[in-house]
Amino acid sequence: MNNENSSGVKWRIAFSIITSMIWLIFVVAWVGFGWRDFETSENIAVLCISSVVWMGSNSLVWVIWPNRANSEEEAG
């Protein structure tokens, strides 16, 4: 593994940790402060949508961007 790939992996791990912490803070805040204001189905929908957004942001970093970089290296 060369140095460029190593720093890319470190960057992606850091991004995943940060987004995970943000998502966890959102979930704790929602359950603590917003849960009583909505029906159970709405609360479940908010948590499901937030988890899809969290997973989508991580998939961009782990799947789409590395594949794009690899295709640019092969083309260039």
PyMOL Python script that loads the backbone (N, CA, C, O; Angstrom):
from pymol import cmd

cmd.read_pdbstr("""\
ATOM      1  N   MET A   1       0.850  -1.176   0.000  1.00  0.00           N
ATOM      2  CA  MET A   1       0.000   0.000   0.000  1.00  0.00           C
ATOM      3  C   MET A   1       0.893   1.236   0.000  1.00  0.00           C
ATOM      4  O   MET A   1       1.746   1.391   0.874  1.00  0.00           O
ATOM      5  N   ASN A   2       0.697   2.105  -0.973  1.00  0.00           N
ATOM      6  CA  ASN A   2       1.557   3.280  -1.019  1.00  0.00           C
ATOM      7  C   ASN A   2       1.023   4.379  -0.108  1.00  0.00           C
ATOM      8  O   ASN A   2      -0.077   4.272   0.435  1.00  0.00           O
ATOM      9  N   ASN A   3       1.810   5.430   0.051  1.00  0.00           N
ATOM     10  CA  ASN A   3       1.498   6.493   0.998  1.00  0.00           C
ATOM     11  C   ASN A   3       0.227   7.237   0.612  1.00  0.00           C
ATOM     12  O   ASN A   3      -0.539   7.641   1.487  1.00  0.00           O
ATOM     13  N   GLU A   4      -0.011   7.425  -0.690  1.00  0.00           N
ATOM     14  CA  GLU A   4      -1.201   8.144  -1.138  1.00  0.00           C
ATOM     15  C   GLU A   4      -2.475   7.394  -0.750  1.00  0.00           C
ATOM     16  O   GLU A   4      -3.434   8.004  -0.277  1.00  0.00           O
ATOM     17  N   ASN A   5      -2.491   6.093  -0.945  1.00  0.00           N
ATOM     18  CA  ASN A   5      -3.660   5.304  -0.570  1.00  0.00           C
ATOM     19  C   ASN A   5      -3.856   5.287   0.937  1.00  0.00           C
ATOM     20  O   ASN A   5      -4.990   5.301   1.415  1.00  0.00           O
ATOM     21  N   SER A   6      -2.762   5.257   1.690  1.00  0.00           N
ATOM     22  CA  SER A   6      -2.850   5.236   3.143  1.00  0.00           C
ATOM     23  C   SER A   6      -3.492   6.515   3.669  1.00  0.00           C
ATOM     24  O   SER A   6      -4.346   6.457   4.553  1.00  0.00           O
ATOM     25  N   SER A   7      -3.092   7.666   3.138  1.00  0.00           N
ATOM     26  CA  SER A   7      -3.693   8.920   3.596  1.00  0.00           C
ATOM     27  C   SER A   7      -5.150   9.011   3.172  1.00  0.00           C
ATOM     28  O   SER A   7      -5.963   9.596   3.887  1.00  0.00           O
ATOM     29  N   GLY A   8      -5.495   8.442   2.020  1.00  0.00           N
ATOM     30  CA  GLY A   8      -6.888   8.428   1.589  1.00  0.00           C
ATOM     31  C   GLY A   8      -7.754   7.599   2.510  1.00  0.00           C
ATOM     32  O   GLY A   8      -8.885   7.975   2.817  1.00  0.00           O
ATOM     33  N   VAL A   9      -7.223   6.465   2.953  1.00  0.00           N
ATOM     34  CA  VAL A   9      -7.975   5.613   3.879  1.00  0.00           C
ATOM     35  C   VAL A   9      -8.131   6.316   5.224  1.00  0.00           C
ATOM     36  O   VAL A   9      -9.200   6.257   5.831  1.00  0.00           O
ATOM     37  N   LYS A  10      -7.082   6.974   5.692  1.00  0.00           N
ATOM     38  CA  LYS A  10      -7.169   7.701   6.959  1.00  0.00           C
ATOM     39  C   LYS A  10      -8.211   8.809   6.873  1.00  0.00           C
ATOM     40  O   LYS A  10      -8.968   9.024   7.820  1.00  0.00           O
ATOM     41  N   TRP A  11      -8.254   9.510   5.750  1.00  0.00           N
ATOM     42  CA  TRP A  11      -9.230  10.574   5.560  1.00  0.00           C
ATOM     43  C   TRP A  11     -10.646  10.008   5.577  1.00  0.00           C
ATOM     44  O   TRP A  11     -11.541  10.592   6.187  1.00  0.00           O
ATOM     45  N   ARG A  12     -10.851   8.880   4.913  1.00  0.00           N
ATOM     46  CA  ARG A  12     -12.191   8.279   4.871  1.00  0.00           C
ATOM     47  C   ARG A  12     -12.612   7.765   6.247  1.00  0.00           C
ATOM     48  O   ARG A  12     -13.778   7.889   6.621  1.00  0.00           O
ATOM     49  N   ILE A  13     -11.682   7.196   6.996  1.00  0.00           N
ATOM     50  CA  ILE A  13     -11.999   6.736   8.355  1.00  0.00           C
ATOM     51  C   ILE A  13     -12.369   7.924   9.238  1.00  0.00           C
ATOM     52  O   ILE A  13     -13.337   7.858   9.995  1.00  0.00           O
ATOM     53  N   ALA A  14     -11.602   9.009   9.142  1.00  0.00           N
ATOM     54  CA  ALA A  14     -11.905  10.205   9.933  1.00  0.00           C
ATOM     55  C   ALA A  14     -13.274  10.765   9.567  1.00  0.00           C
ATOM     56  O   ALA A  14     -14.042  11.151  10.448  1.00  0.00           O
ATOM     57  N   PHE A  15     -13.583  10.813   8.278  1.00  0.00           N
ATOM     58  CA  PHE A  15     -14.888  11.304   7.835  1.00  0.00           C
ATOM     59  C   PHE A  15     -16.008  10.433   8.393  1.00  0.00           C
ATOM     60  O   PHE A  15     -17.029  10.947   8.850  1.00  0.00           O
ATOM     61  N   SER A  16     -15.818   9.122   8.356  1.00  0.00           N
ATOM     62  CA  SER A  16     -16.840   8.204   8.866  1.00  0.00           C
ATOM     63  C   SER A  16     -17.047   8.371  10.365  1.00  0.00           C
ATOM     64  O   SER A  16     -18.180   8.332  10.843  1.00  0.00           O
ATOM     65  N   ILE A  17     -15.971   8.555  11.102  1.00  0.00           N
ATOM     66  CA  ILE A  17     -16.079   8.749  12.549  1.00  0.00           C
ATOM     67  C   ILE A  17     -16.813  10.043  12.859  1.00  0.00           C
ATOM     68  O   ILE A  17     -17.683  10.073  13.729  1.00  0.00           O
ATOM     69  N   ILE A  18     -16.467  11.114  12.151  1.00  0.00           N
ATOM     70  CA  ILE A  18     -17.105  12.407  12.396  1.00  0.00           C
ATOM     71  C   ILE A  18     -18.589  12.358  12.059  1.00  0.00           C
ATOM     72  O   ILE A  18     -19.416  12.828  12.841  1.00  0.00           O
ATOM     73  N   THR A  19     -18.939  11.792  10.896  1.00  0.00           N
ATOM     74  CA  THR A  19     -20.358  11.728  10.536  1.00  0.00           C
ATOM     75  C   THR A  19     -21.127  10.803  11.480  1.00  0.00           C
ATOM     76  O   THR A  19     -22.302  11.042  11.758  1.00  0.00           O
ATOM     77  N   SER A  20     -20.480   9.761  11.969  1.00  0.00           N
ATOM     78  CA  SER A  20     -21.139   8.873  12.932  1.00  0.00           C
ATOM     79  C   SER A  20     -21.422   9.598  14.238  1.00  0.00           C
ATOM     80  O   SER A  20     -22.487   9.427  14.832  1.00  0.00           O
ATOM     81  N   MET A  21     -20.470  10.408  14.684  1.00  0.00           N
ATOM     82  CA  MET A  21     -20.675  11.163  15.914  1.00  0.00           C
ATOM     83  C   MET A  21     -21.787  12.194  15.739  1.00  0.00           C
ATOM     84  O   MET A  21     -22.610  12.378  16.636  1.00  0.00           O
ATOM     85  N   ILE A  22     -21.815  12.863  14.592  1.00  0.00           N
ATOM     86  CA  ILE A  22     -22.874  13.840  14.327  1.00  0.00           C
ATOM     87  C   ILE A  22     -24.230  13.151  14.303  1.00  0.00           C
ATOM     88  O   ILE A  22     -25.196  13.657  14.875  1.00  0.00           O
ATOM     89  N   TRP A  23     -24.307  11.991  13.638  1.00  0.00           N
ATOM     90  CA  TRP A  23     -25.570  11.259  13.561  1.00  0.00           C
ATOM     91  C   TRP A  23     -26.015  10.809  14.950  1.00  0.00           C
ATOM     92  O   TRP A  23     -27.196  10.906  15.283  1.00  0.00           O
ATOM     93  N   LEU A  24     -25.086  10.321  15.756  1.00  0.00           N
ATOM     94  CA  LEU A  24     -25.422   9.874  17.105  1.00  0.00           C
ATOM     95  C   LEU A  24     -25.921  11.036  17.963  1.00  0.00           C
ATOM     96  O   LEU A  24     -26.878  10.880  18.722  1.00  0.00           O
ATOM     97  N   ILE A  25     -25.282  12.190  17.846  1.00  0.00           N
ATOM     98  CA  ILE A  25     -25.736  13.375  18.583  1.00  0.00           C
ATOM     99  C   ILE A  25     -27.145  13.757  18.140  1.00  0.00           C
ATOM    100  O   ILE A  25     -27.986  14.104  18.970  1.00  0.00           O
ATOM    101  N   PHE A  26     -27.405  13.692  16.828  1.00  0.00           N
ATOM    102  CA  PHE A  26     -28.745  13.998  16.321  1.00  0.00           C
ATOM    103  C   PHE A  26     -29.776  13.037  16.897  1.00  0.00           C
ATOM    104  O   PHE A  26     -30.844  13.464  17.337  1.00  0.00           O
ATOM    105  N   VAL A  27     -29.469  11.747  16.899  1.00  0.00           N
ATOM    106  CA  VAL A  27     -30.417  10.748  17.409  1.00  0.00           C
ATOM    107  C   VAL A  27     -30.686  10.973  18.895  1.00  0.00           C
ATOM    108  O   VAL A  27     -31.838  10.934  19.327  1.00  0.00           O
ATOM    109  N   VAL A  28     -29.649  11.206  19.671  1.00  0.00           N
ATOM    110  CA  VAL A  28     -29.829  11.441  21.109  1.00  0.00           C
ATOM    111  C   VAL A  28     -30.648  12.712  21.336  1.00  0.00           C
ATOM    112  O   VAL A  28     -31.537  12.732  22.186  1.00  0.00           O
ATOM    113  N   ALA A  29     -30.353  13.766  20.583  1.00  0.00           N
ATOM    114  CA  ALA A  29     -31.112  15.009  20.727  1.00  0.00           C
ATOM    115  C   ALA A  29     -32.565  14.816  20.309  1.00  0.00           C
ATOM    116  O   ALA A  29     -33.474  15.335  20.957  1.00  0.00           O
ATOM    117  N   TRP A  30     -32.785  14.072  19.231  1.00  0.00           N
ATOM    118  CA  TRP A  30     -34.160  13.843  18.774  1.00  0.00           C
ATOM    119  C   TRP A  30     -34.955  13.056  19.817  1.00  0.00           C
ATOM    120  O   TRP A  30     -36.085  13.414  20.149  1.00  0.00           O
ATOM    121  N   VAL A  31     -34.363  11.999  20.318  1.00  0.00           N
ATOM    122  CA  VAL A  31     -35.058  11.183  21.317  1.00  0.00           C
ATOM    123  C   VAL A  31     -35.269  11.989  22.601  1.00  0.00           C
ATOM    124  O   VAL A  31     -36.309  11.867  23.249  1.00  0.00           O
ATOM    125  N   GLY A  32     -34.294  12.804  22.961  1.00  0.00           N
ATOM    126  CA  GLY A  32     -34.399  13.571  24.199  1.00  0.00           C
ATOM    127  C   GLY A  32     -35.347  14.747  24.127  1.00  0.00           C
ATOM    128  O   GLY A  32     -36.048  15.037  25.096  1.00  0.00           O
ATOM    129  N   PHE A  33     -35.381  15.440  22.977  1.00  0.00           N
ATOM    130  CA  PHE A  33     -36.145  16.683  22.913  1.00  0.00           C
ATOM    131  C   PHE A  33     -37.336  16.634  21.960  1.00  0.00           C
ATOM    132  O   PHE A  33     -38.357  17.262  22.241  1.00  0.00           O
ATOM    133  N   GLY A  34     -37.245  15.917  20.851  1.00  0.00           N
ATOM    134  CA  GLY A  34     -38.296  15.972  19.849  1.00  0.00           C
ATOM    135  C   GLY A  34     -39.282  14.831  19.867  1.00  0.00           C
ATOM    136  O   GLY A  34     -40.331  14.909  19.228  1.00  0.00           O
ATOM    137  N   TRP A  35     -38.967  13.776  20.584  1.00  0.00           N
ATOM    138  CA  TRP A  35     -39.776  12.553  20.532  1.00  0.00           C
ATOM    139  C   TRP A  35     -41.216  12.797  20.981  1.00  0.00           C
ATOM    140  O   TRP A  35     -42.141  12.255  20.376  1.00  0.00           O
ATOM    141  N   ARG A  36     -41.423  13.584  22.009  1.00  0.00           N
ATOM    142  CA  ARG A  36     -42.768  13.783  22.563  1.00  0.00           C
ATOM    143  C   ARG A  36     -43.650  14.657  21.676  1.00  0.00           C
ATOM    144  O   ARG A  36     -44.872  14.646  21.825  1.00  0.00           O
ATOM    145  N   ASP A  37     -43.054  15.408  20.762  1.00  0.00           N
ATOM    146  CA  ASP A  37     -43.823  16.332  19.934  1.00  0.00           C
ATOM    147  C   ASP A  37     -44.466  15.666  18.726  1.00  0.00           C
ATOM    148  O   ASP A  37     -45.304  16.283  18.069  1.00  0.00           O
ATOM    149  N   PHE A  38     -44.100  14.429  18.415  1.00  0.00           N
ATOM    150  CA  PHE A  38     -44.581  13.767  17.211  1.00  0.00           C
ATOM    151  C   PHE A  38     -45.114  12.380  17.550  1.00  0.00           C
ATOM    152  O   PHE A  38     -44.874  11.852  18.636  1.00  0.00           O
ATOM    153  N   GLU A  39     -45.841  11.804  16.600  1.00  0.00           N
ATOM    154  CA  GLU A  39     -46.327  10.439  16.772  1.00  0.00           C
ATOM    155  C   GLU A  39     -45.179   9.453  16.586  1.00  0.00           C
ATOM    156  O   GLU A  39     -44.128   9.797  16.045  1.00  0.00           O
ATOM    157  N   THR A  40     -45.396   8.230  17.039  1.00  0.00           N
ATOM    158  CA  THR A  40     -44.348   7.214  16.965  1.00  0.00           C
ATOM    159  C   THR A  40     -43.922   6.945  15.531  1.00  0.00           C
ATOM    160  O   THR A  40     -42.730   6.796  15.260  1.00  0.00           O
ATOM    161  N   SER A  41     -44.871   6.881  14.613  1.00  0.00           N
ATOM    162  CA  SER A  41     -44.515   6.603  13.218  1.00  0.00           C
ATOM    163  C   SER A  41     -43.676   7.725  12.621  1.00  0.00           C
ATOM    164  O   SER A  41     -42.771   7.464  11.829  1.00  0.00           O
ATOM    165  N   GLU A  42     -43.963   8.972  12.992  1.00  0.00           N
ATOM    166  CA  GLU A  42     -43.163  10.096  12.506  1.00  0.00           C
ATOM    167  C   GLU A  42     -41.755  10.051  13.085  1.00  0.00           C
ATOM    168  O   GLU A  42     -40.781  10.342  12.390  1.00  0.00           O
ATOM    169  N   ASN A  43     -41.649   9.687  14.355  1.00  0.00           N
ATOM    170  CA  ASN A  43     -40.328   9.561  14.976  1.00  0.00           C
ATOM    171  C   ASN A  43     -39.504   8.476  14.301  1.00  0.00           C
ATOM    172  O   ASN A  43     -38.318   8.668  14.033  1.00  0.00           O
ATOM    173  N   ILE A  44     -40.127   7.343  14.029  1.00  0.00           N
ATOM    174  CA  ILE A  44     -39.419   6.251  13.356  1.00  0.00           C
ATOM    175  C   ILE A  44     -38.999   6.683  11.960  1.00  0.00           C
ATOM    176  O   ILE A  44     -37.901   6.350  11.513  1.00  0.00           O
ATOM    177  N   ALA A  45     -39.864   7.427  11.261  1.00  0.00           N
ATOM    178  CA  ALA A  45     -39.529   7.907   9.920  1.00  0.00           C
ATOM    179  C   ALA A  45     -38.336   8.854   9.954  1.00  0.00           C
ATOM    180  O   ALA A  45     -37.449   8.758   9.106  1.00  0.00           O
ATOM    181  N   VAL A  46     -38.303   9.759  10.915  1.00  0.00           N
ATOM    182  CA  VAL A  46     -37.183  10.695  11.026  1.00  0.00           C
ATOM    183  C   VAL A  46     -35.883   9.941  11.282  1.00  0.00           C
ATOM    184  O   VAL A  46     -34.861  10.243  10.666  1.00  0.00           O
ATOM    185  N   LEU A  47     -35.914   8.969  12.179  1.00  0.00           N
ATOM    186  CA  LEU A  47     -34.698   8.214  12.479  1.00  0.00           C
ATOM    187  C   LEU A  47     -34.262   7.363  11.287  1.00  0.00           C
ATOM    188  O   LEU A  47     -33.065   7.220  11.036  1.00  0.00           O
ATOM    189  N   CYS A  48     -35.217   6.801  10.554  1.00  0.00           N
ATOM    190  CA  CYS A  48     -34.867   6.018   9.355  1.00  0.00           C
ATOM    191  C   CYS A  48     -34.268   6.908   8.274  1.00  0.00           C
ATOM    192  O   CYS A  48     -33.263   6.552   7.659  1.00  0.00           O
ATOM    193  N   ILE A  49     -34.885   8.067   8.041  1.00  0.00           N
ATOM    194  CA  ILE A  49     -34.363   8.987   7.025  1.00  0.00           C
ATOM    195  C   ILE A  49     -32.973   9.469   7.414  1.00  0.00           C
ATOM    196  O   ILE A  49     -32.086   9.561   6.565  1.00  0.00           O
ATOM    197  N   SER A  50     -32.778   9.778   8.697  1.00  0.00           N
ATOM    198  CA  SER A  50     -31.455  10.246   9.121  1.00  0.00           C
ATOM    199  C   SER A  50     -30.402   9.157   8.961  1.00  0.00           C
ATOM    200  O   SER A  50     -29.257   9.452   8.617  1.00  0.00           O
ATOM    201  N   SER A  51     -30.772   7.907   9.204  1.00  0.00           N
ATOM    202  CA  SER A  51     -29.792   6.827   9.033  1.00  0.00           C
ATOM    203  C   SER A  51     -29.478   6.602   7.559  1.00  0.00           C
ATOM    204  O   SER A  51     -28.345   6.264   7.219  1.00  0.00           O
ATOM    205  N   VAL A  52     -30.464   6.784   6.676  1.00  0.00           N
ATOM    206  CA  VAL A  52     -30.204   6.655   5.238  1.00  0.00           C
ATOM    207  C   VAL A  52     -29.272   7.768   4.767  1.00  0.00           C
ATOM    208  O   VAL A  52     -28.365   7.521   3.972  1.00  0.00           O
ATOM    209  N   VAL A  53     -29.488   8.983   5.247  1.00  0.00           N
ATOM    210  CA  VAL A  53     -28.602  10.101   4.889  1.00  0.00           C
ATOM    211  C   VAL A  53     -27.195   9.843   5.401  1.00  0.00           C
ATOM    212  O   VAL A  53     -26.222  10.091   4.690  1.00  0.00           O
ATOM    213  N   TRP A  54     -27.078   9.347   6.627  1.00  0.00           N
ATOM    214  CA  TRP A  54     -25.763   9.039   7.200  1.00  0.00           C
ATOM    215  C   TRP A  54     -25.052   7.957   6.386  1.00  0.00           C
ATOM    216  O   TRP A  54     -23.872   8.093   6.062  1.00  0.00           O
ATOM    217  N   MET A  55     -25.773   6.886   6.058  1.00  0.00           N
ATOM    218  CA  MET A  55     -25.157   5.813   5.264  1.00  0.00           C
ATOM    219  C   MET A  55     -24.817   6.298   3.857  1.00  0.00           C
ATOM    220  O   MET A  55     -23.796   5.902   3.295  1.00  0.00           O
ATOM    221  N   GLY A  56     -25.663   7.150   3.289  1.00  0.00           N
ATOM    222  CA  GLY A  56     -25.393   7.684   1.959  1.00  0.00           C
ATOM    223  C   GLY A  56     -24.150   8.548   1.921  1.00  0.00           C
ATOM    224  O   GLY A  56     -23.372   8.474   0.970  1.00  0.00           O
ATOM    225  N   SER A  57     -23.953   9.367   2.947  1.00  0.00           N
ATOM    226  CA  SER A  57     -22.751  10.204   2.968  1.00  0.00           C
ATOM    227  C   SER A  57     -21.497   9.350   3.101  1.00  0.00           C
ATOM    228  O   SER A  57     -20.470   9.656   2.496  1.00  0.00           O
ATOM    229  N   ASN A  58     -21.576   8.283   3.886  1.00  0.00           N
ATOM    230  CA  ASN A  58     -20.420   7.397   4.013  1.00  0.00           C
ATOM    231  C   ASN A  58     -20.189   6.580   2.749  1.00  0.00           C
ATOM    232  O   ASN A  58     -19.045   6.275   2.412  1.00  0.00           O
ATOM    233  N   SER A  59     -21.252   6.224   2.051  1.00  0.00           N
ATOM    234  CA  SER A  59     -21.058   5.459   0.813  1.00  0.00           C
ATOM    235  C   SER A  59     -20.389   6.313  -0.252  1.00  0.00           C
ATOM    236  O   SER A  59     -19.628   5.799  -1.071  1.00  0.00           O
ATOM    237  N   LEU A  60     -20.668   7.618  -0.246  1.00  0.00           N
ATOM    238  CA  LEU A  60     -19.976   8.506  -1.184  1.00  0.00           C
ATOM    239  C   LEU A  60     -18.471   8.441  -0.977  1.00  0.00           C
ATOM    240  O   LEU A  60     -17.699   8.364  -1.934  1.00  0.00           O
ATOM    241  N   VAL A  61     -18.067   8.473   0.289  1.00  0.00           N
ATOM    242  CA  VAL A  61     -16.640   8.502   0.605  1.00  0.00           C
ATOM    243  C   VAL A  61     -15.975   7.157   0.352  1.00  0.00           C
ATOM    244  O   VAL A  61     -14.841   7.114  -0.125  1.00  0.00           O
ATOM    245  N   TRP A  62     -16.660   6.053   0.664  1.00  0.00           N
ATOM    246  CA  TRP A  62     -16.034   4.737   0.594  1.00  0.00           C
ATOM    247  C   TRP A  62     -16.186   4.050  -0.749  1.00  0.00           C
ATOM    248  O   TRP A  62     -15.355   3.210  -1.097  1.00  0.00           O
ATOM    249  N   VAL A  63     -17.224   4.378  -1.522  1.00  0.00           N
ATOM    250  CA  VAL A  63     -17.487   3.639  -2.755  1.00  0.00           C
ATOM    251  C   VAL A  63     -17.330   4.516  -3.990  1.00  0.00           C
ATOM    252  O   VAL A  63     -16.539   4.195  -4.876  1.00  0.00           O
ATOM    253  N   ILE A  64     -18.067   5.610  -4.059  1.00  0.00           N
ATOM    254  CA  ILE A  64     -18.139   6.385  -5.297  1.00  0.00           C
ATOM    255  C   ILE A  64     -16.852   7.153  -5.556  1.00  0.00           C
ATOM    256  O   ILE A  64     -16.309   7.060  -6.657  1.00  0.00           O
ATOM    257  N   TRP A  65     -16.337   7.913  -4.583  1.00  0.00           N
ATOM    258  CA  TRP A  65     -15.141   8.703  -4.817  1.00  0.00           C
ATOM    259  C   TRP A  65     -13.909   7.855  -5.124  1.00  0.00           C
ATOM    260  O   TRP A  65     -13.167   8.203  -6.043  1.00  0.00           O
ATOM    261  N   PRO A  66     -13.651   6.754  -4.399  1.00  0.00           N
ATOM    262  CA  PRO A  66     -12.494   5.917  -4.770  1.00  0.00           C
ATOM    263  C   PRO A  66     -12.636   5.301  -6.159  1.00  0.00           C
ATOM    264  O   PRO A  66     -11.655   5.217  -6.898  1.00  0.00           O
ATOM    265  N   ASN A  67     -13.842   4.870  -6.524  1.00  0.00           N
ATOM    266  CA  ASN A  67     -14.040   4.313  -7.864  1.00  0.00           C
ATOM    267  C   ASN A  67     -13.802   5.365  -8.929  1.00  0.00           C
ATOM    268  O   ASN A  67     -13.237   5.069  -9.982  1.00  0.00           O
ATOM    269  N   ARG A  68     -14.228   6.587  -8.667  1.00  0.00           N
ATOM    270  CA  ARG A  68     -14.005   7.672  -9.625  1.00  0.00           C
ATOM    271  C   ARG A  68     -12.514   7.982  -9.746  1.00  0.00           C
ATOM    272  O   ARG A  68     -12.009   8.202 -10.847  1.00  0.00           O
ATOM    273  N   ALA A  69     -11.815   7.998  -8.616  1.00  0.00           N
ATOM    274  CA  ALA A  69     -10.374   8.259  -8.649  1.00  0.00           C
ATOM    275  C   ALA A  69      -9.645   7.157  -9.405  1.00  0.00           C
ATOM    276  O   ALA A  69      -8.719   7.440 -10.166  1.00  0.00           O
ATOM    277  N   ASN A  70     -10.047   5.908  -9.210  1.00  0.00           N
ATOM    278  CA  ASN A  70      -9.414   4.802  -9.923  1.00  0.00           C
ATOM    279  C   ASN A  70      -9.662   4.896 -11.416  1.00  0.00           C
ATOM    280  O   ASN A  70      -8.764   4.614 -12.209  1.00  0.00           O
ATOM    281  N   SER A  71     -10.870   5.289 -11.814  1.00  0.00           N
ATOM    282  CA  SER A  71     -11.158   5.399 -13.243  1.00  0.00           C
ATOM    283  C   SER A  71     -10.393   6.559 -13.863  1.00  0.00           C
ATOM    284  O   SER A  71     -10.005   6.482 -15.029  1.00  0.00           O
ATOM    285  N   GLU A  72     -10.165   7.636 -13.108  1.00  0.00           N
ATOM    286  CA  GLU A  72      -9.376   8.758 -13.618  1.00  0.00           C
ATOM    287  C   GLU A  72      -7.909   8.365 -13.763  1.00  0.00           C
ATOM    288  O   GLU A  72      -7.249   8.792 -14.710  1.00  0.00           O
ATOM    289  N   GLU A  73      -7.387   7.550 -12.830  1.00  0.00           N
ATOM    290  CA  GLU A  73      -6.003   7.084 -12.935  1.00  0.00           C
ATOM    291  C   GLU A  73      -5.817   6.200 -14.157  1.00  0.00           C
ATOM    292  O   GLU A  73      -4.809   6.304 -14.856  1.00  0.00           O
ATOM    293  N   GLU A  74      -6.790   5.326 -14.420  1.00  0.00           N
ATOM    294  CA  GLU A  74      -6.691   4.435 -15.568  1.00  0.00           C
ATOM    295  C   GLU A  74      -6.797   5.210 -16.872  1.00  0.00           C
ATOM    296  O   GLU A  74      -6.161   4.847 -17.861  1.00  0.00           O
ATOM    297  N   ALA A  75      -7.597   6.276 -16.883  1.00  0.00           N
ATOM    298  CA  ALA A  75      -7.763   7.061 -18.106  1.00  0.00           C
ATOM    299  C   ALA A  75      -6.541   7.932 -18.366  1.00  0.00           C
ATOM    300  O   ALA A  75      -6.200   8.199 -19.518  1.00  0.00           O
ATOM    301  N   GLY A  76      -5.878   8.379 -17.292  1.00  0.00           N
ATOM    302  CA  GLY A  76      -4.776   9.325 -17.445  1.00  0.00           C
ATOM    303  C   GLY A  76      -3.453   8.730 -17.587  1.00  0.00           C
ATOM    304  O   GLY A  76      -2.463   9.449 -17.721  1.00  0.00           O
TER     305      GLY A  76
END
""", "prot")
cmd.dss("prot")
cmd.show_as("cartoon", "prot")
cmd.util.cbc("prot")
cmd.orient("prot")
